[in-house]
């Protein structure tokens, strides 16, 4: 991007309005590998390919549709990113987080991020769901590197509560009501695209990691930079290298995530229905 991010966002908001009409919603969602089926539950859905919007890169990863979808769910206006781009696809972090910044610019004050992740220990098994309580950034970078634009957020954003404690408790309460087993744990973000070695998985567990993946961390940093509350949810799709006998394979990861979509959808539907009535965020433009 050659333009300042603020100006890029202004152009993006205008492009979304040109294609879908005026768009604003207090709730945004990012759907990870194999989890895009959730958008089928939206009412009055309107879709646009991210690649059809200026400045946004298309996703090249199977299981990521690369769409922006607007609609209503559980009586609330929502904007959903069905799929994401990753740093390992050849993008810098400013490009990776641009869709999340767009959601914030469109008025999203709460963001739900989902991903497919590997377990760093055997306390979780494929198909389990994990609410992200914190993360460890081992990606080797940050989307905030470079000059800061105070119109977007502070130079040094606080990450003490990167994942909103109130949303975590709400999600656990919904899971209990619906008899959906969930874990609470720390997500470790790595650059990828190779899966981790057994030695790396042992290291991550000793560092306090519970699940590992190649996304989410940069998006959450950018969201918190812009003052957005975050709820994170991982679908555990595999045991990390050395913890099981199967070789790691992206097709298998996507299949396990797809199988868990129904439980994840029911959990998130309950969370969305019970979200507190926080003050709505004024769209950036």
Backbone as a ProteinNet text record, in pm:
[ID]
protein_1_A
[PRIMARY]
XXXXXXXXXXXXXXXXXXXXXXXXXXXXXXXXXXXXXXXXXXXXXXXXXXXXXXXXXXXXXXXXXXXXXXXXXXXXXXXXXXXXXXXXXXXXXXXXXXXXXXXXXXXXXXXXXXXXXXXXXXXXXXXXXXXXXXXXXXXXXXXXXXXXXXXXXXXXXXXXXXXXXXXXXXXXXXXXXXXXXXXXXXXXXXXXXXXXXXXXXXXXXXXXXXXXXXXXXXXXXXXXXXXXXXXXXXXXXXXXXXXXXXXXXXXXXXXXXXXXXXXXXXXXXXXXXXXXXXXXXXXXX
[TERTIARY]
84.1	0	87.9	60.2	136.2	64.1	-68.7	-145.6	-138.6	-154.7	-170.6	-292	-285.2	-393.3	-526.8	-526.3	-651.2	-717.6	-639.2	-693.7	-736.6	-661.5	-701.4	-837.6	-855.8	-983.5	-1098	-1070.4	-1174.6	-1218.9	-1121.3	-1156	-1231.3	-1190.7	-1257.7	-1401.4	-1424.8	-1561.6	-1648.7	-1594.5	-1669.8	-1697.5	-1599.6	-1618.7	-1724.1	-1725.2	-1827.9	-1966	-1977.5	-2105.8	-2151.4	-2058	-2093.3	-2153.3	-2105.1	-2148.1	-2264.9	-2269.1	-2371.1	-2466.6	-2443.9	-2521	-2454.2	-2506.7	-2445.7	-2438.8	-2322.5	-2300.4	-2246	-2309	-2259.6	-2315.7	-2233.3	-2278.6	-2190.3	-2246.7	-2166.2	-2084.8	-2115.3	-2050	-1981.9	-1853.9	-1780	-1732.2	-1711.9	-1664.5	-1562.2	-1462.2	-1364	-1370.2	-1394.6	-1411.7	-1287.4	-1231.8	-1108.6	-1131	-1025.3	-1025.1	-1142.6	-1223	-1331.3	-1453	-1453.7	-1562.8	-1653.9	-1633.9	-1710.4	-1857.6	-1899	-2039.9	-2130.2	-2073	-2154.7	-2232.9	-2179.3	-2247.1	-2380.7	-2401.3	-2528.5	-2643.4	-2612.3	-2716.5	-2758.9	-2692.4	-2726.9	-2854.4	-2934.9	-3054.1	-3020.2	-3088.2	-3069.7	-2922.1	-2854.9	-2711	-2678.2	-2576.3	-2518.7	-2369.6	-2315.2	-2176.4	-2098.9	-1971.2	-1880.2	-1744.2	-1677.8	-1544	-1445.9	-1361.2	-1261.5	-1171.7	-1146.1	-1060.2	-1123.2	-1255.6	-1323.3	-1319.1	-1262.3	-1248.9	-1105.8	-1087	-951	-864.8	-737.4	-634.9	-636.9	-743.2	-751.8	-698.9	-626.8	-568.6	-661.4	-666.5	-747.8	-679.9	-760.7	-704.7	-670.9	-556.5	-514.3	-518.5	-578	-575.6	-708.9	-711.1	-836.3	-906.8	-1040.5	-1117.3	-1140.7	-1084.4	-1104.2	-1171.2	-1300.1	-1376.6	-1332.9	-1282.8	-1239.5	-1355.5	-1456.8	-1574.7	-1603.1	-1660.7	-1720.3	-1870.7	-1935	-2078.4	-2146.5	-2252	-2332	-2467.7	-2530.4	-2662.9	-2704.1	-2804.7	-2852.4	-2845.5	-2805.9	-2796.1	-2834.7	-2926.2	-2975.5	-3025.4	-3090	-3148.7	-3049.1	-2924.1	-2821.6	-2760.2	-2724.8	-2652.3	-2508.4	-2459	-2323.1	-2253.2	-2120	-2035.7	-1934.9	-1928.5	-1847.9	-1740.9	-1618.9	-1512.7	-1506.7	-1556.2	-1552.8	-1417.6	-1321.7	-1184.9	-1096.5	-967.2	-868.2	-745.1	-657.2	-526.2	-422.6	-310.3	-207.8	-74.6	13.5	145	221.3	203.1	280.1	237.7	125.8	85.9	166.4	253.9	339.7	302.6	217	171.4	240.2	258.9	307	187.8	217	110.3	9.1	51.7	-43.8	-151.6	-115	-210.8	-298.2	-237.2	-310.5	-424.6	-400.5	-501.1	-595.1	-574.3	-657.9	-807	-848	-991.1	-1049	-972.5	-1020.3	-1030	-934.1	-943.8	-1066.4	-1099.3	-1219.2	-1344.3	-1351.9	-1467.8	-1481.7	-1371.4	-1375.9	-1421.3	-1370.4	-1409.4	-1557.9	-1616.3	-1759.6	-1845.8	-1786	-1864.6	-1860.8	-1782.8	-1778.8	-1703.5	-1771.9	-1709.7	-1675.5	-1730.7	-1700.2	-1659.9	-1553.3	-1503.6	-1491.7	-1547	-1529.8	-1436.8	-1322.8	-1227.3	-1225.2	-1228.2	-1221.4	-1104.4	-1056	-946.9	-945.6	-873.6	-840.4	-700.5	-681.6	-553.9	-515.3	-386.2	-335.9	-317	-337.4	-318.2	-169.8	-127.2	12.9	34.3	-73.3	-64.7	-187.2	-188.6	-295.8	-417.2	-418.1	-537.5	-652.9	-627.2	-732.2	-715.8	-827.8	-829.1	-896.1	-870.1	-934.2	-1086.7	-1142.6	-1286	-1323.4	-1231.8	-1259.5	-1262.1	-1329.5	-1333.5	-1258.6	-1180.5	-1104	-1131	-1177.2	-1189.9	-1051.5	-1011	-876.4	-876.7	-796.6	-785.8	-670	-572.2	-454.4	-378.5	-279.5	-196.8	-49.3	34.3	178.3	215.2	274.2	307.6	448.9	459.4	588.4	594.3	518.4	517	639	708.2	825.3	794.2	671.7	638	511.5	474.5	354.4	293.3	159.8	95.9	110.7	165.8	180.4	319.4	406.1	540.4	531.9	610.3	609	542.5	525	462.2	320.7	282.4	148.2	57.6	-66.7	-168.2	-262.4	-255.5	-335.3	-484.7	-525.3	-667.6	-720.2	-629.7	-668.4	-655.1	-552.3	-531.4	-400.5	-371.1	-251.9	-124.5	-14.1	115.9	144.6	106.6	136.9	8.3	-70	-196.6	-172.7	-255.9	-247.7	-307.4	-236.7	-284	-311.9	-330.9	-358.3	-482.5	-584.7	-709.8	-735.2	-639.6	-654.7	-783.6	-816.7	-940.8	-1033	-1145.4	-1229.2	-1277.8	-1246.9	-1287.5	-1438.4	-1514.5	-1660.5	-1714.8	-1657.1	-1701	-1660.7	-1544.6	-1502.3	-1601	-1639	-1734.6	-1868.7	-1913.4	-2039.9	-2036.2	-1927.3	-1915.7	-1916.6	-1850.6	-1850.2	-1988.9	-2063.1	-2199.5	-2289.8	-2275.4	-2355.7	-2319.7	-2191.1	-2147.7	-2205.4	-2208.5	-2263.7	-2412.5	-2486.5	-2629.9	-2657	-2572.3	-2594.9	-2521.3	-2458.1	-2384.2	-2277.9	-2211.2	-2100	-1970.7	-1885.3	-1760.5	-1663.1	-1612.2	-1511.1	-1394.5	-1277.4	-1159.5	-1130.8	-1050.8	-998.2	-846.5	-783.1	-640.1	-569.9	-438.7	-350.9	-319.2	-338.9	-312.1	-173.8	-94	38.7	35.1	72.7	76.5	216.1	232.5	359	340.6	451.6	446.1	398.7	433.9	400.6	481	444	330.5	361.3	486.2	511.7	452.4	406.4	362.9	485.9	460.4	568.5	635.8	759.3	828.7	788.3	811.4	783	856.8	981.9	1057.1	992.1	941.6	875.1	745.7	670.9	547.9	580.7	684.7	724.2	762.6	833.7	873.1	750.8	654.4	535.7	455.8	445.2	373.3	443.8	575.9	650.7	641	620.7	601.8	463.7	373.6	238.3	133.8	172.5	76.6	-10.7	-136.2	-230.4	-265.7	-266.2	-297.9	-207.5	-185.6	-93.6	-154.3	-131.2	-183	-103.8	-151.2	-77.1	-155.5	-250.6	-334.2	-368.9	-468.2	-540.8	-463.4	-336.7	-264	-255	-212.3	-198.6	-334.9	-439.5	-573.9	-619.3	-591.8	-632.9	-555.1	-426.9	-347.8	-406.2	-439.9	-496	-633.4	-714.7	-847.6	-836.2	-748.1	-731	-672	-585.3	-529.9	-640.9	-750.7	-862.9	-973.9	-947.1	-1043.8	-1157.6	-1139.6	-1244.6	-1229.9	-1340.7	-1341.5	-1332	-1264.5	-1239.4	-1278	-1345	-1365.5	-1299.2	-1213.7	-1144.4	-1185.4	-1203.3	-1244.9	-1166.8	-1098.1	-1022.7	-1095	-1097	-1138.1	-1010.2	-995	-876.1	-893.6	-810.7	-828.1	-729	-624.5	-521.4	-434.9	-368.9	-264.6	-136.4	-60.8	64.1	161.3	260.6	358.5	420.9	429.6	489	391.9	268.8	168.9	78.1	75.3	-8.1	70.8	1	67.3	42.4	-56.8	-93	-2.9	28.2	96.4	-1.5	48.5	-37.7	-67.5	-195.3	-241	-352.5	-344	-442	-582.6	-594.2	-726.6	-793.7	-715.3	-769.7	-810.1	-728.2	-760	-894.7	-913.4	-1038.9	-1157.6	-1138.7	-1247.9	-1291.3	-1195.8	-1230.9	-1301.8	-1253.4	-1317.5	-1461.2	-1482.1	-1617	-1710.1	-1658.5	-1739.3	-1777.9	-1694.6	-1721.7	-1803.8	-1834	-1901.9	-2036.5	-2111.6	-2243.9	-2233.4	-2141	-2125.2	-2074.6	-1980.3	-1929.1	-2038.8	-2121.6	-2230.2	-2330.2	-2367.4	-2461.9	-2404.6	-2276.5	-2213	-2211.7	-2167.5	-2158.8	-2296.4	-2395	-2531.5	-2580.3	-2552.6	-2592.1	-2518.6	-2390.1	-2312.4	-2366.9	-2391.4	-2441.6	-2577.5	-2664.2	-2796.9	-2789.4	-2687.7	-2678	-2575.5	-2520.8	-2420.8	-2474.6	-2395.4	-2438.9	-2464.9	-2551.1	-2584.4	-2482	-2357.8	-2254.1	-2282.8	-2229.9	-2247.4	-2194.4	-2272.1	-2228.5	-2113.8	-2026.2	-1911.5	-1954.7	-1913.1	-1943	-1850.8	-1906.4	-1819.1	-1711.5	-1596.6	-1482	-1508.9	-1588.6	-1614.5	-1765.2
-119.2	0	124.5	215.9	340.6	452.3	444.7	544.6	515.7	618.4	592.8	503.3	420.7	326.1	398.3	513.8	589.7	620	662.3	694.1	568.2	458.4	331.1	287.7	302.2	264	350.7	477.8	565.2	515.9	478.4	427.1	295	209.9	80.1	96.4	183.2	206.5	256.9	345.8	395.1	285.8	197.3	88.4	-10.8	-39.6	-128.4	-65.2	63.4	131.6	132.2	149	149	14.8	-94.9	-227.9	-283.1	-249.4	-308.6	-206.3	-77.7	24.6	57.1	153.4	188.9	68	44.5	-71.5	-25	-68.1	-41.8	-148.3	-197.9	-300.7	-297.3	-325.1	-324.6	-451.2	-556.6	-685.4	-731.7	-768.4	-826.3	-964.9	-1047.8	-1183.9	-1219.8	-1298.6	-1352.7	-1504.4	-1571.3	-1716.4	-1782.2	-1877.8	-1943	-2064.9	-2144.9	-2260.3	-2354.4	-2379.7	-2475.8	-2427.6	-2302.6	-2253.5	-2155.4	-2139.1	-2040.7	-2071.7	-2195.1	-2231.3	-2153.5	-2087.6	-2010.4	-1900.1	-1847.1	-1736.1	-1780.1	-1910.3	-1958.2	-1934	-1900.7	-1875.5	-1729	-1643	-1501.2	-1476.2	-1385.3	-1341.4	-1217.9	-1205.2	-1089.3	-1069.2	-1179.3	-1174	-1109.9	-1026.3	-969.1	-999.2	-1039.8	-1084	-1007.7	-992.8	-937.1	-1002.1	-1034.8	-1093.5	-986.1	-1021.8	-926.1	-880.4	-969.7	-935.7	-830.1	-808.2	-707.2	-568.9	-560.8	-432.6	-382.7	-251.9	-199	-226.7	-250.7	-265.3	-400.3	-479.4	-606.3	-719.7	-810.6	-923.6	-1043.6	-1123.4	-1245.6	-1353	-1437.6	-1552.2	-1662	-1727.9	-1836.3	-1971.7	-1975.4	-2095.6	-2167.8	-2298.4	-2374	-2363.1	-2347.6	-2333.7	-2189.8	-2094.5	-1951.8	-1890.4	-1861.4	-1814.5	-1676.8	-1593.7	-1460.5	-1368.9	-1366	-1283.1	-1194.5	-1078.7	-995.3	-1012.1	-1049.8	-1080	-995.9	-925.9	-849.6	-916.1	-896.6	-953.6	-938.3	-1017.5	-1015.9	-1157.1	-1164.3	-1293.8	-1274.2	-1357.2	-1346.1	-1204.7	-1143.5	-1010.8	-896.4	-922.5	-818.5	-803.2	-680.5	-655.8	-702.5	-777.2	-830.5	-812.5	-805.7	-806.8	-918.7	-1009.6	-1130.2	-1135.7	-1168.5	-1201.5	-1353	-1406.7	-1551.3	-1585.7	-1614.7	-1637.6	-1517.3	-1541.1	-1436.5	-1460.2	-1360.8	-1380.3	-1393.3	-1455.1	-1484.4	-1425.1	-1405	-1351.4	-1447.6	-1577.6	-1674.2	-1676.7	-1610.9	-1601.3	-1493.8	-1426.2	-1326.3	-1183.1	-1162.6	-1028.2	-979.9	-848.8	-797.2	-782.5	-757.6	-757.8	-645.6	-532.2	-424.5	-470	-556.1	-611.9	-718.3	-801.2	-909.2	-855.5	-744.1	-693.7	-591.4	-556.2	-453	-489.2	-614.5	-646	-624.7	-657.3	-634.5	-485.1	-408.6	-262.8	-208.9	-268.2	-227.2	-252.1	-366.7	-393.7	-286.3	-247.9	-142.2	-10.3	20.5	144.4	146.1	26.7	14.6	12.7	34.8	48.5	-68.5	-170.9	-288.1	-253.2	-266.8	-243.5	-373.7	-483.7	-616.9	-705.3	-781.8	-870.9	-1011.8	-1108.5	-1249.7	-1308.8	-1362	-1423.2	-1573.7	-1651	-1796.4	-1847.4	-1963.8	-2023.9	-2174.1	-2242.2	-2382.8	-2387.5	-2468.8	-2469.8	-2611.2	-2630.1	-2757.5	-2752.5	-2864.5	-2870.6	-2881.9	-2808.8	-2814.5	-2917.6	-2982.2	-3088.4	-3177.5	-3289.4	-3387.8	-3361.1	-3247.2	-3211	-3170.9	-3147.4	-3120	-3216.5	-3247.9	-3345.3	-3285.4	-3341	-3290.3	-3284.7	-3172.6	-3149.7	-3065.9	-3049.6	-2966.5	-2819.1	-2738.7	-2594.2	-2528.5	-2425.5	-2353.8	-2204.7	-2147.1	-2002.8	-1945.4	-1847.3	-1791.7	-1690	-1717.4	-1626.3	-1528.9	-1565	-1481.4	-1537.9	-1464.7	-1519.9	-1488.8	-1564.9	-1542.4	-1518	-1404.5	-1366.9	-1412.7	-1522.5	-1571.6	-1565.9	-1473.5	-1460	-1385.4	-1316.2	-1239.6	-1099	-1050.8	-916.4	-865.9	-743	-679.7	-591.1	-583.7	-493.7	-346.5	-318.4	-179.5	-124.9	-204.9	-157.5	-43.5	61.4	175.6	295.2	403	523.2	492.6	555.4	536.9	651.4	617.5	717.3	727.3	838.3	854.1	853.8	872	865.8	722.7	624.2	484.1	429.1	472.1	420.5	470.8	436.7	489	420	487.3	430.8	301.5	297.4	182.4	127.1	50.5	-1	-105.4	-101.7	-197.6	-330.8	-440.7	-573.8	-660.7	-597.8	-674.3	-760.8	-705.5	-779.7	-786.2	-844.2	-855	-928.3	-1029.9	-1106.4	-1069.5	-1007.8	-941.3	-1037.6	-1012	-1103.1	-1121.8	-1017	-1027.5	-1118.3	-1107.7	-1194.3	-1339.4	-1360.4	-1495.5	-1561.9	-1489.7	-1544.3	-1570.3	-1478	-1497.1	-1623.9	-1644.2	-1761.9	-1890.1	-1888.4	-2006.4	-2034.1	-1930.3	-1948.5	-2006.8	-1956.7	-2009.8	-2156.2	-2187.2	-2325.2	-2418	-2373.8	-2456.6	-2480.6	-2376.4	-2390.9	-2490.5	-2489.7	-2573.7	-2707.3	-2733	-2858.6	-2878.1	-2770	-2774.7	-2763.5	-2861.6	-2857.9	-2761.3	-2669.8	-2576	-2572.7	-2543.9	-2520.1	-2369.8	-2325.9	-2189.3	-2201.5	-2132.4	-2150.8	-2041.1	-2054.7	-1957	-2003.4	-1913.2	-1939.8	-1885	-1965	-1921.6	-1900.7	-1782.5	-1753.2	-1766.9	-1851	-1867.2	-1826	-1806.6	-1754.5	-1858.1	-1989.3	-2087.6	-2064.4	-2130.9	-2223.2	-2367.8	-2400.5	-2537.9	-2559.1	-2681.8	-2715.1	-2722.2	-2720.2	-2716.8	-2854.5	-2854.5	-2979.7	-3027.5	-3155.4	-3202.1	-3121.1	-3083.3	-3003.6	-2867.4	-2808.2	-2678	-2690.3	-2796.8	-2817.2	-2832.5	-2907.9	-2921.6	-2786.1	-2705.5	-2572.2	-2485.2	-2487.5	-2403	-2440.5	-2569.1	-2612.4	-2562.5	-2567.6	-2520.9	-2369.9	-2298.6	-2153.6	-2114.9	-2212.9	-2184.1	-2186.2	-2229.6	-2236.5	-2360	-2344.4	-2456.7	-2495.8	-2398.5	-2424.1	-2338.3	-2383.6	-2312.5	-2299.8	-2184.5	-2161.1	-2054.1	-2016.4	-1925.5	-1798.1	-1762.8	-1645.2	-1576.9	-1491	-1437.1	-1332.7	-1359.6	-1270.9	-1129.2	-1115.7	-981.9	-913	-988.7	-930.8	-875.6	-950.4	-906	-781.6	-777	-657.7	-535.3	-550.1	-437.9	-397.9	-496.6	-466.7	-390.8	-436.5	-368.4	-228.9	-214	-82.4	16.1	-31.6	54.4	51.8	-8.5	-3.6	-102	-211.1	-311.1	-423.1	-462.8	-577.3	-705.7	-807.1	-929.4	-1053.3	-1144.9	-1281.5	-1374.2	-1463.4	-1556.8	-1700	-1776.9	-1916.8	-2002.5	-2104.6	-2198	-2330.8	-2386.4	-2525.1	-2608.4	-2698.2	-2782.9	-2892	-2887.9	-2978.6	-3094.1	-3083.3	-3188.2	-3176.4	-3284.8	-3279.6	-3229	-3148.4	-3098.2	-3211	-3180.4	-3281.2	-3349.6	-3480.9	-3558.6	-3603.4	-3549	-3586.5	-3698.9	-3720.6	-3826.1	-3902.7	-3988.5	-4073	-4027.3	-3940.2	-3900.1	-3786.7	-3788.2	-3676.5	-3560.3	-3437.5	-3320.1	-3284.1	-3251	-3228.3	-3123.9	-3021.6	-2912.2	-2961	-3057.8	-3109.6	-3172.2	-3244	-3303.4	-3194.8	-3090.4	-2978.3	-2917.8	-2893.1	-2835.4	-2925.8	-3057.3	-3151.7	-3154.9	-3154.9	-3155.5	-3025.6	-2912.5	-2784.4	-2782.4	-2837	-2841.6	-2925	-3036.6	-3121.3	-3050.3	-2958.1	-2886.4	-2759.7	-2726.5	-2600.9	-2591.2	-2701.7	-2695.6	-2654.4	-2716.1	-2680	-2536.9	-2498.4	-2362.2	-2261.1	-2294.2	-2204.3	-2188.9	-2299.4	-2291.3	-2209.7	-2229	-2153.1	-2003.9	-1968.8	-1828	-1764.2	-1841.6	-1787.9	-1746.3	-1828.9	-1793.9	-1672.5	-1662.5	-1545.6	-1419.7	-1424.7	-1306.8	-1264.7	-1361.3	-1329.4	-1262.5	-1297.5	-1247.1	-1136	-1083.4	-978.2	-858.7	-802.3	-682.5	-567.3	-477.7	-360.7	-251.1	-274.2	-173.7	-56.1	61.8	174.3	139.1	173	141.5	232.8	175.7	251.7	334.2	458.4	544	504.3	476.1	442.5	547.9	506.4	596.2	707.9	677.5	778.4	799.2
0	0	0	-91.1	-98	-23.9	-13.9	59.2	208.4	293.6	436.8	461.6	566.1	594	610.2	672.5	691.8	557.4	459.6	328.2	253.7	272.8	214.1	268.6	398.8	459	407.5	386.6	332.4	193.9	111	-21.3	-11.6	80.5	96.1	142	238.5	286.1	172	91.4	-23.7	-124.9	-148.7	-244.4	-195.6	-66.1	-10.8	-29	-1.4	-16.8	-162.6	-255.8	-398.2	-440.8	-383	-425.4	-343.7	-215.1	-128.4	-68.5	-95.2	-27	105.1	180.4	309.4	402.8	459.2	545.7	679.5	787.6	921.4	1013.3	1104.9	1198.9	1322.2	1439.8	1562.1	1582	1504.8	1525	1397.5	1409.3	1298.1	1333.6	1232.3	1253.9	1147.3	1186.2	1092.8	1103.7	990.3	989.4	931.4	1006.9	967.2	879.9	864.6	774.2	801.4	696.8	706.5	781.3	828.6	913.1	840.7	711.1	635.3	623.2	654.4	643.2	735.6	834.1	926.8	855.7	745.6	677.7	618.2	600.8	547	642.9	768.6	868.4	871.1	796.6	796.9	717.4	765.3	693.1	609.8	497.2	408.4	372.7	347.5	323.5	189.1	189.6	68.7	70.2	-44.3	-50.3	-155.6	-125.9	-225.1	-203.8	-313.8	-303.1	-256.1	-160.5	-113.3	-227.4	-322	-434.8	-525.1	-513.3	-593.9	-529.1	-410	-341.9	-357.2	-368.7	-386.4	-264.2	-289.6	-186.1	-113.5	-126.9	-56.1	-142.8	-80.9	-153.1	-147.6	-253.9	-251.9	-168.5	-103.8	-32.3	-131.7	-110.6	-199.2	-128.4	-7.9	74.6	65.7	36	35.4	170.6	165.4	288.6	329.1	251.5	278.4	155.3	166.4	50.8	5.3	97	58.6	25.4	112	89.5	210.6	183.1	286	274	384.4	383.5	490	450.9	546.8	562.1	676.3	699.3	843.7	882.1	1020.4	1076	1202.7	1270.9	1416.7	1462.3	1599.6	1629.8	1527.9	1545.4	1543.5	1506	1505.8	1366.8	1333.5	1209	1225.8	1128.5	1136.2	1001.3	1008	888.8	908.3	812.5	827.8	720.2	760.7	666.8	656.6	546.1	524.4	463.4	549.8	506.3	533.6	529.2	557.2	469.9	467.7	406	517.8	485.5	583.3	538.3	632.8	599.5	508.9	529.9	450.5	303.6	270.1	130.2	56.7	128.5	65.7	96.2	197.9	233.2	359.9	370.3	498.5	592.9	718.9	818.6	796.4	742	716.8	618.6	524	429.1	495.2	578.9	645.2	730.4	800.3	895	833.5	707.5	646.4	648.6	620.2	629.2	769.1	873	1009.7	1038.1	990.9	1007.7	934.2	820.1	746.7	830.6	898	983.8	1090.1	1150.6	1251.2	1189.8	1070.6	1003.4	970.1	953.1	922.3	1048.4	1163.7	1285.8	1380.2	1350.1	1438.8	1567.6	1679.5	1810	1879.7	1829.8	1882	1765	1784.1	1679.6	1735.1	1662.1	1693.8	1589.5	1633.8	1541.6	1566.5	1460	1472.1	1389.3	1426	1349.9	1370.7	1285.2	1304.8	1363.5	1466.2	1536.4	1575.8	1597.5	1647	1797.3	1863.9	2008.4	2041.2	2143.7	2186.4	2297.4	2340.7	2441.8	2425.2	2492.8	2474.5	2562.5	2632.3	2708.5	2620.1	2492	2393.6	2278.2	2214.6	2107.1	1983.7	1864.1	1743.3	1756.8	1716.9	1728.9	1848.8	1946	2063	2024.3	2106.2	2089	2204.3	2172.5	2274.8	2266.7	2376.5	2387.3	2416.2	2337.4	2351.8	2465.9	2567.7	2681.2	2665.1	2582.5	2562	2442.2	2395.7	2288.1	2310.4	2241.4	2237.1	2091.3	2064.4	1927	1893.9	1820.2	1771.8	1619.1	1561.4	1416.1	1364.4	1453.1	1411	1365.1	1387.8	1344.5	1410.1	1374.2	1427.6	1320.2	1313.9	1216.9	1254.3	1372.4	1416.6	1390.1	1328.1	1295.1	1193.8	1216.4	1126.1	1191.2	1115.1	1171.5	1221.2	1332.3	1386.3	1343	1306.8	1273.6	1393.2	1465.4	1586.2	1557.8	1432.3	1398.7	1407.2	1400	1408.2	1548.9	1621	1755.3	1812.3	1938.8	2005.9	1959.7	1978	1941.3	2017.5	2146.3	2231.2	2292.5	2218	2272	2380.6	2484.3	2593.7	2549.3	2577.4	2539.1	2662	2777.4	2899.1	2882.3	2821.7	2798.7	2649	2575.6	2430.2	2394.4	2472.9	2454.3	2570.2	2538.4	2636.8	2746	2873.9	2982.1	2991.4	2967.3	2976	2866.1	2747.1	2637.6	2663.2	2724.1	2758.6	2853.9	2959	3056.7	2990.4	2905.6	2835.2	2750.6	2676.1	2590.7	2673.9	2787.1	2873.8	2929.3	2962.4	3012.3	2904.6	2782.4	2670.9	2646.3	2647.9	2626	2731.6	2855.2	2963.1	2942.4	2904.2	2879.3	2766.9	2666.2	2549.3	2556.1	2669.9	2689.6	2581	2546.4	2451.9	2532	2521.7	2596.9	2532.2	2611.4	2563.2	2661.6	2608.6	2689.2	2687.7	2780.7	2778.3	2771.6	2676.5	2663.3	2586.4	2577.9	2514	2371.7	2276.7	2135.4	2100.1	2034.8	1990.5	1839.3	1796	1653.2	1597.9	1494.8	1424	1278.4	1209.5	1073	971.8	991.5	890.6	762.7	651.4	637.7	673.7	705.6	747.9	886.6	910.2	1044.6	1135.8	1265.4	1362.8	1373.2	1418	1446.8	1586.4	1617.7	1754.2	1860.4	1833.8	1931.2	1952.6	1844.5	1857.1	1936.6	1915.8	1993	2141.5	2173.9	2314.6	2373.4	2294.7	2340.3	2367.5	2273.4	2287.3	2410.9	2438.3	2558	2683.9	2684.6	2800.9	2818.1	2709	2716.2	2767.8	2776.6	2822.4	2713.2	2592.5	2482.6	2490.6	2450.7	2446.1	2303.3	2212.9	2072.2	1986.1	1863	1775	1636.3	1573.8	1439.9	1368.7	1248.9	1161.7	1131.3	1217	1190.7	1322.1	1319	1435.3	1515.3	1550.8	1641.2	1585.3	1461.2	1402	1392.5	1358.8	1349.3	1483.6	1590.2	1722.8	1765.4	1734.9	1766.7	1696	1567.5	1491.3	1545.3	1582.1	1636.5	1768.2	1856.7	1984.6	1963.5	1864.4	1831.1	1801.5	1740	1703.1	1807.3	1923.9	2033.5	2023.5	1948.4	1928.4	2031.1	2093.8	2185	2103.5	2157.6	2080.9	2161.3	2092.9	2141.6	2041.5	2089.9	2001.6	2029	1922	1934.2	1836.2	1887.7	1804.4	1795.7	1676.2	1658.2	1652.9	1747.8	1750.7	1645.5	1543.5	1429.4	1427.8	1509.3	1507.1	1630.9	1664.9	1766.1	1701.8	1773.8	1721.1	1691.3	1610	1568.4	1689.8	1683.1	1790.9	1897.3	1896.1	1996.4	1948.1	1818	1760.2	1656.1	1586	1487	1343.7	1321.4	1185.9	1136.9	1006.3	944.9	930.8	943.3	938.6	793.4	768.6	632	634.4	546.5	548.6	514.2	423.9	389	511.6	591	713.3	812.3	823.8	911.8	873.6	743.3	697.3	722.2	706.4	727	872.6	965.5	1108	1145.5	1092.1	1120.9	1068.6	950.1	893.5	981.1	1032.7	1119.3	1248.6	1293.7	1418.1	1397.3	1271.8	1242.2	1312.4	1320.5	1383	1529.3	1604.1	1745.3	1760.1	1675.4	1682.1	1648.2	1549.1	1510.1	1623	1688.3	1800	1914.9	1943.1	2050.3	2017.9	1898	1862.2	1847.4	1802.7	1793.8	1931.8	2032.2	2168.5	2220.4	2187.1	2229.2	2164.5	2033.5	1962.2	2016.8	2045.2	2097.6	2234.1	2314.8	2452	2469.1	2359.4	2371.6	2449.8	2539.1	2611	2515.1	2555.9	2473.5	2497.1	2448	2460.7	2366.6	2398.5	2306.8	2168.6	2066	1931.1	1888.3	1807.3	1756.1	1636.9	1632.8	1518.4	1404.3	1283.8	1170.4	1149.4	1101.9	1089.2	988.9	885.7	782.4	764.8
[MASK]
+++++++++++++++++++++++++++++++++++++++++++++++++++++++++++++++++++++++++++++++++++++++++++++++++++++++++++++++++++++++++++++++++++++++++++++++++++++++++++++++++++++++++++++++++++++++++++++++++++++++++++++++++++++++++++++++++++++++++++++++++++++++++++++++++++++++++++++++++++++++++++++

